[in-house]
Amino acid sequence: MEAHDVLLALAALAQSTRLDVFRLLVKHEPEGLPAGDIARELAVPHNTMSSHLGILSRAALVRSERRSRSIIYRADLDRLREVVTFLLKDCCGGHPGVCAPLIDALAPCCAPKEALDG
């Protein structure tokens, strides 16, 4: 990942509505949400939401696919991982203990599916 790509992603998330959109889409992984549902959920006009989704798409933070007459948007969690990895790559300068608390905080917040099923 290049610094330019990280800057695009961070700039896209540096606006409150787009940050809310991304967080909402993360909550709805892996199913995603139709654009209209996102706009309704966040009480944002459809045309404004379209602009926000376009910016997030250009930053490669969201993906879209057409299903029938709807466009379903999903958070691109792989891209988010790449951005966070880029930011943390040189974090500890050879001293893993420095980054350990940060890495622990990034541990998954959800139990693995097999733990839920068992």
Biotite code that builds the C-alpha atoms (Angstrom):
import biotite.structure as struc

atoms = struc.array([
    struc.Atom([0.000, 0.000, 0.000], chain_id="A", res_id=1, res_name="MET", atom_name="CA", element="C"),
    struc.Atom([1.259, 3.449, -0.907], chain_id="A", res_id=2, res_name="GLU", atom_name="CA", element="C"),
    struc.Atom([1.085, 6.545, 1.289], chain_id="A", res_id=3, res_name="ALA", atom_name="CA", element="C"),
    struc.Atom([-1.215, 8.159, -1.294], chain_id="A", res_id=4, res_name="HIS", atom_name="CA", element="C"),
    struc.Atom([-3.784, 5.354, -0.858], chain_id="A", res_id=5, res_name="ASP", atom_name="CA", element="C"),
    struc.Atom([-3.703, 5.726, 2.914], chain_id="A", res_id=6, res_name="VAL", atom_name="CA", element="C"),
    struc.Atom([-4.192, 9.477, 2.605], chain_id="A", res_id=7, res_name="LEU", atom_name="CA", element="C"),
    struc.Atom([-7.243, 8.944, 0.367], chain_id="A", res_id=8, res_name="LEU", atom_name="CA", element="C"),
    struc.Atom([-8.760, 6.521, 2.884], chain_id="A", res_id=9, res_name="ALA", atom_name="CA", element="C"),
    struc.Atom([-8.109, 8.756, 5.875], chain_id="A", res_id=10, res_name="LEU", atom_name="CA", element="C"),
    struc.Atom([-9.422, 11.820, 4.037], chain_id="A", res_id=11, res_name="ALA", atom_name="CA", element="C"),
    struc.Atom([-12.595, 9.930, 3.123], chain_id="A", res_id=12, res_name="ALA", atom_name="CA", element="C"),
    struc.Atom([-13.141, 8.993, 6.773], chain_id="A", res_id=13, res_name="LEU", atom_name="CA", element="C"),
    struc.Atom([-12.322, 12.494, 8.019], chain_id="A", res_id=14, res_name="ALA", atom_name="CA", element="C"),
    struc.Atom([-15.926, 13.632, 7.538], chain_id="A", res_id=15, res_name="GLN", atom_name="CA", element="C"),
    struc.Atom([-18.598, 12.712, 10.084], chain_id="A", res_id=16, res_name="SER", atom_name="CA", element="C"),
    struc.Atom([-21.263, 11.364, 7.717], chain_id="A", res_id=17, res_name="THR", atom_name="CA", element="C"),
    struc.Atom([-18.790, 9.226, 5.796], chain_id="A", res_id=18, res_name="ARG", atom_name="CA", element="C"),
    struc.Atom([-17.362, 7.889, 9.038], chain_id="A", res_id=19, res_name="LEU", atom_name="CA", element="C"),
    struc.Atom([-20.916, 7.030, 10.159], chain_id="A", res_id=20, res_name="ASP", atom_name="CA", element="C"),
    struc.Atom([-21.585, 5.316, 6.819], chain_id="A", res_id=21, res_name="VAL", atom_name="CA", element="C"),
    struc.Atom([-18.435, 3.238, 7.065], chain_id="A", res_id=22, res_name="PHE", atom_name="CA", element="C"),
    struc.Atom([-19.144, 2.207, 10.656], chain_id="A", res_id=23, res_name="ARG", atom_name="CA", element="C"),
    struc.Atom([-22.726, 1.289, 9.723], chain_id="A", res_id=24, res_name="LEU", atom_name="CA", element="C"),
    struc.Atom([-21.504, -0.852, 6.837], chain_id="A", res_id=25, res_name="LEU", atom_name="CA", element="C"),
    struc.Atom([-18.983, -2.583, 9.111], chain_id="A", res_id=26, res_name="VAL", atom_name="CA", element="C"),
    struc.Atom([-21.867, -3.489, 11.436], chain_id="A", res_id=27, res_name="LYS", atom_name="CA", element="C"),
    struc.Atom([-23.744, -4.991, 8.500], chain_id="A", res_id=28, res_name="HIS", atom_name="CA", element="C"),
    struc.Atom([-20.945, -7.178, 7.166], chain_id="A", res_id=29, res_name="GLU", atom_name="CA", element="C"),
    struc.Atom([-21.074, -9.425, 5.264], chain_id="A", res_id=30, res_name="PRO", atom_name="CA", element="C"),
    struc.Atom([-24.594, -8.739, 3.944], chain_id="A", res_id=31, res_name="GLU", atom_name="CA", element="C"),
    struc.Atom([-24.142, -5.036, 3.241], chain_id="A", res_id=32, res_name="GLY", atom_name="CA", element="C"),
    struc.Atom([-26.931, -2.502, 2.837], chain_id="A", res_id=33, res_name="LEU", atom_name="CA", element="C"),
    struc.Atom([-28.755, -0.902, -0.072], chain_id="A", res_id=34, res_name="PRO", atom_name="CA", element="C"),
    struc.Atom([-27.907, 2.759, -0.606], chain_id="A", res_id=35, res_name="ALA", atom_name="CA", element="C"),
    struc.Atom([-31.450, 3.827, 0.257], chain_id="A", res_id=36, res_name="GLY", atom_name="CA", element="C"),
    struc.Atom([-31.346, 2.015, 3.600], chain_id="A", res_id=37, res_name="ASP", atom_name="CA", element="C"),
    struc.Atom([-28.048, 3.696, 4.462], chain_id="A", res_id=38, res_name="ILE", atom_name="CA", element="C"),
    struc.Atom([-29.533, 7.113, 3.660], chain_id="A", res_id=39, res_name="ALA", atom_name="CA", element="C"),
    struc.Atom([-32.662, 6.410, 5.740], chain_id="A", res_id=40, res_name="ARG", atom_name="CA", element="C"),
    struc.Atom([-30.724, 4.986, 8.672], chain_id="A", res_id=41, res_name="GLU", atom_name="CA", element="C"),
    struc.Atom([-28.501, 8.053, 8.855], chain_id="A", res_id=42, res_name="LEU", atom_name="CA", element="C"),
    struc.Atom([-31.224, 10.563, 7.876], chain_id="A", res_id=43, res_name="ALA", atom_name="CA", element="C"),
    struc.Atom([-29.206, 11.872, 4.926], chain_id="A", res_id=44, res_name="VAL", atom_name="CA", element="C"),
    struc.Atom([-30.806, 12.892, 1.602], chain_id="A", res_id=45, res_name="PRO", atom_name="CA", element="C"),
    struc.Atom([-30.289, 10.274, -1.109], chain_id="A", res_id=46, res_name="HIS", atom_name="CA", element="C"),
    struc.Atom([-28.327, 12.561, -3.438], chain_id="A", res_id=47, res_name="ASN", atom_name="CA", element="C"),
    struc.Atom([-26.002, 13.598, -0.604], chain_id="A", res_id=48, res_name="THR", atom_name="CA", element="C"),
    struc.Atom([-25.543, 9.954, 0.384], chain_id="A", res_id=49, res_name="MET", atom_name="CA", element="C"),
    struc.Atom([-24.656, 9.127, -3.202], chain_id="A", res_id=50, res_name="SER", atom_name="CA", element="C"),
    struc.Atom([-21.800, 11.652, -3.053], chain_id="A", res_id=51, res_name="SER", atom_name="CA", element="C"),
    struc.Atom([-20.535, 10.249, 0.239], chain_id="A", res_id=52, res_name="HIS", atom_name="CA", element="C"),
    struc.Atom([-20.657, 6.673, -1.066], chain_id="A", res_id=53, res_name="LEU", atom_name="CA", element="C"),
    struc.Atom([-18.775, 7.777, -4.177], chain_id="A", res_id=54, res_name="GLY", atom_name="CA", element="C"),
    struc.Atom([-15.968, 9.257, -2.096], chain_id="A", res_id=55, res_name="ILE", atom_name="CA", element="C"),
    struc.Atom([-15.749, 6.115, 0.057], chain_id="A", res_id=56, res_name="LEU", atom_name="CA", element="C"),
    struc.Atom([-15.746, 3.985, -3.105], chain_id="A", res_id=57, res_name="SER", atom_name="CA", element="C"),
    struc.Atom([-12.948, 6.005, -4.719], chain_id="A", res_id=58, res_name="ARG", atom_name="CA", element="C"),
    struc.Atom([-10.938, 5.527, -1.526], chain_id="A", res_id=59, res_name="ALA", atom_name="CA", element="C"),
    struc.Atom([-11.617, 1.770, -1.899], chain_id="A", res_id=60, res_name="ALA", atom_name="CA", element="C"),
    struc.Atom([-13.209, 1.601, 1.555], chain_id="A", res_id=61, res_name="LEU", atom_name="CA", element="C"),
    struc.Atom([-16.557, 0.389, 0.246], chain_id="A", res_id=62, res_name="VAL", atom_name="CA", element="C"),
    struc.Atom([-17.557, -1.920, -2.579], chain_id="A", res_id=63, res_name="ARG", atom_name="CA", element="C"),
    struc.Atom([-20.865, -2.037, -4.357], chain_id="A", res_id=64, res_name="SER", atom_name="CA", element="C"),
    struc.Atom([-22.759, -4.611, -6.353], chain_id="A", res_id=65, res_name="GLU", atom_name="CA", element="C"),
    struc.Atom([-26.049, -4.466, -8.159], chain_id="A", res_id=66, res_name="ARG", atom_name="CA", element="C"),
    struc.Atom([-28.713, -6.861, -6.931], chain_id="A", res_id=67, res_name="ARG", atom_name="CA", element="C"),
    struc.Atom([-31.842, -6.575, -8.987], chain_id="A", res_id=68, res_name="SER", atom_name="CA", element="C"),
    struc.Atom([-32.833, -2.905, -8.769], chain_id="A", res_id=69, res_name="ARG", atom_name="CA", element="C"),
    struc.Atom([-30.729, -2.120, -5.689], chain_id="A", res_id=70, res_name="SER", atom_name="CA", element="C"),
    struc.Atom([-27.072, -1.310, -5.259], chain_id="A", res_id=71, res_name="ILE", atom_name="CA", element="C"),
    struc.Atom([-25.712, -3.020, -2.163], chain_id="A", res_id=72, res_name="ILE", atom_name="CA", element="C"),
    struc.Atom([-22.763, -1.408, -0.415], chain_id="A", res_id=73, res_name="TYR", atom_name="CA", element="C"),
    struc.Atom([-20.298, -3.272, 1.779], chain_id="A", res_id=74, res_name="ARG", atom_name="CA", element="C"),
    struc.Atom([-17.334, -2.148, 3.835], chain_id="A", res_id=75, res_name="ALA", atom_name="CA", element="C"),
    struc.Atom([-14.062, -3.377, 2.373], chain_id="A", res_id=76, res_name="ASP", atom_name="CA", element="C"),
    struc.Atom([-12.515, -4.796, 5.527], chain_id="A", res_id=77, res_name="LEU", atom_name="CA", element="C"),
    struc.Atom([-9.418, -5.960, 3.652], chain_id="A", res_id=78, res_name="ASP", atom_name="CA", element="C"),
    struc.Atom([-8.742, -2.365, 2.633], chain_id="A", res_id=79, res_name="ARG", atom_name="CA", element="C"),
    struc.Atom([-9.252, -1.194, 6.224], chain_id="A", res_id=80, res_name="LEU", atom_name="CA", element="C"),
    struc.Atom([-6.754, -3.846, 7.354], chain_id="A", res_id=81, res_name="ARG", atom_name="CA", element="C"),
    struc.Atom([-4.251, -2.582, 4.773], chain_id="A", res_id=82, res_name="GLU", atom_name="CA", element="C"),
    struc.Atom([-4.635, 1.011, 5.988], chain_id="A", res_id=83, res_name="VAL", atom_name="CA", element="C"),
    struc.Atom([-4.224, 0.064, 9.647], chain_id="A", res_id=84, res_name="VAL", atom_name="CA", element="C"),
    struc.Atom([-1.287, -2.216, 8.840], chain_id="A", res_id=85, res_name="THR", atom_name="CA", element="C"),
    struc.Atom([0.398, 0.613, 6.919], chain_id="A", res_id=86, res_name="PHE", atom_name="CA", element="C"),
    struc.Atom([-0.008, 2.903, 9.927], chain_id="A", res_id=87, res_name="LEU", atom_name="CA", element="C"),
    struc.Atom([1.303, 0.347, 12.410], chain_id="A", res_id=88, res_name="LEU", atom_name="CA", element="C"),
    struc.Atom([4.003, -1.333, 10.309], chain_id="A", res_id=89, res_name="LYS", atom_name="CA", element="C"),
    struc.Atom([6.882, 0.542, 11.901], chain_id="A", res_id=90, res_name="ASP", atom_name="CA", element="C"),
    struc.Atom([5.106, 1.223, 15.185], chain_id="A", res_id=91, res_name="CYS", atom_name="CA", element="C"),
    struc.Atom([7.350, -0.533, 17.645], chain_id="A", res_id=92, res_name="CYS", atom_name="CA", element="C"),
    struc.Atom([10.784, 0.131, 16.162], chain_id="A", res_id=93, res_name="GLY", atom_name="CA", element="C"),
    struc.Atom([11.940, -3.351, 17.118], chain_id="A", res_id=94, res_name="GLY", atom_name="CA", element="C"),
    struc.Atom([10.348, -3.211, 20.575], chain_id="A", res_id=95, res_name="HIS", atom_name="CA", element="C"),
    struc.Atom([7.125, -5.279, 20.421], chain_id="A", res_id=96, res_name="PRO", atom_name="CA", element="C"),
    struc.Atom([6.150, -4.318, 23.967], chain_id="A", res_id=97, res_name="GLY", atom_name="CA", element="C"),
    struc.Atom([5.601, -0.738, 22.849], chain_id="A", res_id=98, res_name="VAL", atom_name="CA", element="C"),
    struc.Atom([2.793, -1.731, 20.467], chain_id="A", res_id=99, res_name="CYS", atom_name="CA", element="C"),
    struc.Atom([1.366, -4.645, 22.477], chain_id="A", res_id=100, res_name="ALA", atom_name="CA", element="C"),
    struc.Atom([-1.445, -2.592, 24.103], chain_id="A", res_id=101, res_name="PRO", atom_name="CA", element="C"),
    struc.Atom([-2.463, -1.199, 20.711], chain_id="A", res_id=102, res_name="LEU", atom_name="CA", element="C"),
    struc.Atom([-2.426, -4.619, 19.071], chain_id="A", res_id=103, res_name="ILE", atom_name="CA", element="C"),
    struc.Atom([-4.486, -6.036, 21.957], chain_id="A", res_id=104, res_name="ASP", atom_name="CA", element="C"),
    struc.Atom([-7.050, -3.255, 21.481], chain_id="A", res_id=105, res_name="ALA", atom_name="CA", element="C"),
    struc.Atom([-7.362, -4.229, 17.815], chain_id="A", res_id=106, res_name="LEU", atom_name="CA", element="C"),
    struc.Atom([-8.250, -7.833, 18.679], chain_id="A", res_id=107, res_name="ALA", atom_name="CA", element="C"),
    struc.Atom([-11.613, -8.881, 17.246], chain_id="A", res_id=108, res_name="PRO", atom_name="CA", element="C"),
    struc.Atom([-14.561, -7.607, 19.220], chain_id="A", res_id=109, res_name="CYS", atom_name="CA", element="C"),
    struc.Atom([-16.766, -10.516, 18.207], chain_id="A", res_id=110, res_name="CYS", atom_name="CA", element="C"),
    struc.Atom([-16.474, -14.149, 19.194], chain_id="A", res_id=111, res_name="ALA", atom_name="CA", element="C"),
    struc.Atom([-15.542, -16.418, 16.279], chain_id="A", res_id=112, res_name="PRO", atom_name="CA", element="C"),
    struc.Atom([-18.565, -17.983, 14.571], chain_id="A", res_id=113, res_name="LYS", atom_name="CA", element="C"),
    struc.Atom([-17.657, -21.504, 15.707], chain_id="A", res_id=114, res_name="GLU", atom_name="CA", element="C"),
    struc.Atom([-17.624, -20.305, 19.337], chain_id="A", res_id=115, res_name="ALA", atom_name="CA", element="C"),
    struc.Atom([-21.132, -18.933, 18.891], chain_id="A", res_id=116, res_name="LEU", atom_name="CA", element="C"),
    struc.Atom([-22.403, -22.150, 17.273], chain_id="A", res_id=117, res_name="ASP", atom_name="CA", element="C"),
    struc.Atom([-20.817, -24.470, 19.874], chain_id="A", res_id=118, res_name="GLY", atom_name="CA", element="C"),
])
